[in-house]
Amino acid sequence: MIYAVWVPLLMPFVAVPAARRLADALSPVRAVRLLASTGLGLALCSLLALALLVVPGATRFPVVSALGELVRPLSDAAPAVAVPLAAAALALLGGCAVAVARGARRHWTELHRAARPPAYARGELAVLRDSRPDAYAMPGRPGTPGRIVVTTGMLRALDPAERDALLAHERAHLRGRHHLFIAAAEMAALCHPALRSLRAPMGYALERCADEAAASAVGDRRIAARAIGRAALAARAAEGAPQLRPRTALAAAAGPVPRRVAALLGRSSPRPRVGRVAAAAMLACLVVSGAAALEATSDLHSSIEAAQGGGAQH
């Protein structure tokens, strides 16, 4: 356990360079799924490692030792080392738990507010009378479809074909429940600092998913690319104004727009070989992290059994 328990805490730092390549090297859908699954998996393994670090130091206290029916300490390390290490791990574990609980509550609150239809809503589409150009997908609670919010300023900035592409983009966010993937990346980032670097690739891959859906819906990749570019330029012109969209919303004008436009126009394309290498590296990090966490758990269980059975020999 001495060495294995540290592996899940270090693996996220190794996985981050591969994660940065996934969004460009793989198809958007595959990149989103891989980033979400590996991010959550690495976060859970790191939390388990912190929990395992707490136990040996905690058993140095007579009350805990008596509850576990231990006749000797689990660790050969001196109390001056084991107890502070356990205290630090417990503090980090508690901090992660509080941060995740607050993040989940904030996300649910924002979804609850978004579920209330505003006065200007008409079914799926809500047109807001505002000169500031903006458009975003407002997700709904489970069982509710959510809605697309667009300002009159954004509608005036685009021609009819571009409006159709923009609305198709936001509709793809709602149908794909993309806000859940963003929430997963946020929760993983709260569990391990290195996993914060997954949020940017995840956001880019989700926007690329919606871009491709918009291009398919209007039947013209150039129109979709033009709509995204013009929407971003219009929104940037109003950057000094207060932002309208909530945290949970996803918008076509967000993220690295030039890269997205280039991908739609075929100026950049998925690189299967790089993608396979990056995906294999991400999955390898997850497997190694999980295996190390299981090995550390097994070692701790064996140590507890040995410490409990030590009295039978006297």
N, C-alpha and C positions, 0 to 999 in steps of 0.2 A: 504493500500500500504506500510505502514511503515515496516511491517514485511514480507509480501509476496514478496516484491521486492528483498530481500536478499536470498531467498531460491534457485533461479536458480544459484546464484553465489557460493552457498555452496554444492549443489548436486553433482557436479563432484568429489569432494573429497570423498563423500560417495560411488560413483559408482566405483571408481578405484579398491578397493579390490576385488569386484565381477568380474571386467573385467579381472583381472589377472588369475582367475580360469577358465574362459570360454574356452580358447584355448586348455587346456588339458581335460576339462570335457565334452565338446561338440564335435560333428563332425566338422571338419575344415570348411566346407561350412557354416554351421549354425553359427559358431563362427564369421566368417568373416562378414556375413550379420548383425548380431546383434551388433558387435563392431562398424561397419561403421554407422549404423542407429542411435544408441544411442549416439555415439560420436558427430556426426553432430547435432543431436537434442539438446543435452546438450550445445553445443557451441552456437547454435542460441538462445537458451533461455537465456544464460548468456549475450549475446550481447544485447538482448532486455531489460534485467534488467538494464544494464548500461545506455541504452538510457532513460529508465524511471527515473533513478536517476538524469539525467541531467535537466529534465523539471522543477521541482519545484524551483531549485536554479536559473535557467535561467529567470524565470518569476519575480524574484526580481529586474531585470533591467527594467527601464521604457519603453525602446524601445520594448522589448519582451512582456511586459505586455500590451502595447498599441496594438501590433499586434494581441494578443489573445483576446483583448477587455475584459480584466480582471479588475474588480473593487477592488479586494483584493487578497492578496497572496494565492497561492495554499497550502502552507505549513505553519503550526503554528510555525515551528522551526525558531530560530533567524537567520538573514542573515549571522552572523558570522559562523553558522554551515551549512546552506543550500547552500550558494554560494561556499565555498571550496569543499564541497562534490560533487556538480555539476561539478566543474572544474576538480576534480580528475577523476570523471566518464567520462567526455568528453575527457580527455587526454588518458585514457585507451582505450576508444572506438576508438579514432583516431589512436592510436598506433596499435590496432588490425587491423583496416582497411588498414593501410599502410603495415603491415606485411603480411596480406593475399594477397593484391594486388601484392606485390613483390614475394611472394611464387608462386602465379598463373602464373605470368610472367616468372619466372625462369623455372617452370615446362613446360610451353608452348615452351620456347626457346630451352630447352633440347630435347623436342619431335621434334621440327622443325629440329634441327641438326641431330637427329637420323634418320629422314626421308630421308636424303640424302644418297643414297647407296654408301658405300666405294668401292674402286677399287677391293678389294678382295672379294666382296659379290657375291654369286651365288644363286639368288632366296632368299629363306627363310634363308639359312645358309650362314654365313660369317666366313671363316676360316682365322684367323690372324696368320701370321708367327711370332711367339714369343715363346721363350723358357719358359716364365713364365706361369704356369698352371692357366687358368682362363676360365670361361664360364658364360654367362649371357644372359638374354632375354632383348633385346632392344625394348621397345614399340615404336609404330609409332603414328602419328597424327590420328585423326578420319578419317576413310576411308582408312587408310593404315594398312597393316598387321603387321608391325614390323619385326624384324629378330632375329635370334639366332647367337650370336658371341661366337666363341670358338677358343682358341689358339692351335697351334700345340703342345705346351707343355702339355696341358690338354689331348689332344687326345692320346699322347704317354703314359700318366699315366694310361689310362684305357684300358681294353680289349674290343673287339667289342660289347659284350652284355651290358657291363657297359656304353659304349658310347651311345647305343640306349636308355638306361634308362635316361642318362643325358640329351640327346636331347629331349626326351619325357617330362621330367620335365620342361625344359625351354619353350617348345612348349605350355605346359599347362598354363604357366604364360601369354603368348601372347594371347592365345585363351580366357582366362578368364578375360583379361584386368585388371590384378591384379594391375598394376601401378595406376589405378584410385582409388582403395581402399587405397593404400599407400598415394596418394595425399589427399584423404579425411581425413585420420588420421593426416596428416601434417597440413592441414588447421584448423582442430579442435584444435590441440595443440597450434596453434598461437592465438586462441581466448580465451583460458583458460589454465593456467599453469598446473593444475591437469590433463588435458587431454593429456599431453605429455606422461603419463604412458600408454596410449592406443597403442602407436606406437609399442612397443615390442610385446605384445600379437597379434596385427594385423599382424606384419611381420611373426611371428611364424605360425599363422593360415594359412597365404597365402602359406608359404613354405610347410606346411602339405598338403594343397590342391594339390599342384603340385607333392608332393611325392606320394600321392595316385593315381594321374593320371598316373604317370610314372610306378608305380607298375602294374596298370591295363593294360597299353600299352604293357609292356614286358611280362606280365603274370606270373611274379615271384617276390614276395615281397623281397626275399633275394637278388636277383640281384639288385633291386632298392636300397635297403639299402646299399649294398656293393658299388654301384656306388657313392652314396652320401658321404659315409664315405671316400672312396679313393680320391674323388674329393676334399673334405675338407682338407684331410691330404696333398695332393699335393699343394693346394693353400696356406696352412699354412706354408709349407716349403719355399715359396717365399714371406713371409710376409714383408721382408725388402725392397722389390722392390716397385717402384711406382705402385699404383693401376691403372688398366686399365679401369675399368667399370665406367660409369657415375652414377650420383646420382639416376636417374630414373630407372636404371636397377635392375632386380631381379636375384639372383644367387643361384644355388643349394648348393653351399658351404657356404652360409650365415646362420646366426642365430645359435641357440643351436642344433648343429648336433647330439650329443649323444641322446638327447630326441627324435629327429625325427627318428633316426635309431631304437631306442627302440620301438617306436610306430609302425614302419613298420614291425618289427619282432614279434610283438604281446606281447612284454614284458610290455607294458603299453596299456591301452585301455580307451575309453571314460567312464566317470562315470556319468550315466544318472541322478542320484539323485542329485549329486553335481551340474551338469550342469543345471538342472531345477531350483535349488535354486539360482544359480548365474544369470541365465537368468531372472528369476523373479525379482531379486534385481535390475538388470540393467534397466529393463522395468519400475519397480516401481519408480526408480530415475527419469527416463525420464518423466513419467506421472506426478509425483509430481512437477517437475521443470516446465513443461508446464502449469499445472493447476495454479501454483503460479504466473507465468508470466502473464497468462490471467487475474487472479484476480487483480494483481497489475495494469494491463492496464485498467481494468474496473473501479477500484477505482480512477485512475488518470483522466479518462474521466468524472466520476461523480464530481470530485473536480473541473475540468475545467468548467463544466456546472454550478456548484454552484457559482464559482467565477465570472462567466459571468453574471449570473442572480441576483447577489446580489444587483445591482443598481436598480432593479425594485421595491424593497421594500422601497426605500427612496423617 
